[in-house]
Amino acid sequence: MKDQSTEVQRSIVQGVKFTAPVNHLLIITSLLPLLGFILCVIISLLFNFAGSTATHCDVFNLLPSISAAIGDYTPQRYIWRICIALHISPRIIGGLMYRTNFLRYAQQLGSSYRILCEANFIAYIIELMSLVLLSYVSSTENYAVHEKSFMTFVLFSQIYMGTTVSLSRWCTHSISNRSITQNINLKKKIWFLNLAALFICILLYLRHIYYCEPFVFSLFSLSEYVVVGSNVWFHWRMGKAYTHHVIDFYPQTYYYLPQ
């Protein structure tokens, strides 16, 4: 039997081209969580001071933990989640660009370098997805999921920063350029700052749990802030490397006409 279905022709209307500098896009994206976090802390201190700084042993503290600031109260919870939602897609684009950039040297540097490139990208994606999960599942809603998400985020952020520094050194070892060397050294220092803050964070948390002294939890919270700030700083530095790159957007409208 002959097919009686109507043939259609697709027409495309090309929209206006939008050009966005990659470094601006990635820098703004990396700063969104920091902006949201600062707003959440300020609002918590102004309007939820007693609750956000309270601990299990009722000692006096001055600063809320990250979990309390971003997840326990509104509108802080919504501010944080909106900032995270806005930065997800550009972060994924950035991760793909970093991977492509590193893989340019894979043919000449061998299979070990390629494996490290892929491990770096996987760590980047897991870090991002665990950040999304801990943001949308607060400690008051499901403590176990929030805690495991935070631990995953911390672990894979360390793997990502460490492998990024290693890859940067590996692919530029034969290039004598003072600016490149300074950039790699700065990223290494930021990574070490993040590691040191994380180590201090753990020590202060354990001291708070076992001794329950005034202001120790505040120092723990401050160390958490340094961990977040140095993580954002690292991603910000990665974005600044793409000064001469742009992304072109071509919005298109599709409509169908019967023939």
Secondary structure, DSSP 8 states (H G I E B T S, - for coil): -------EEEEEEE---EEEEHHHHHHHHHHHHHHHHHHHHHHHHHHSHHHHT--TT----SS--HHHHHHSSTTHHHHHHHHHHHHHHHHHHHHHHHHHHHHTTHHHH-HHHHHHHHHHHHHHHHHHHHHHHHHHS-TTT-HHHHHHHHHHHHHHHHHHHHHHHHHHHHHTTT---HHHHHHHHHHHHHHHHHHHHHHHHHHHHHHHHHH--TTHHHHHHHHHHHHHHHHHHHHHHHHHT-TT-EEEE--EEEEEEE-
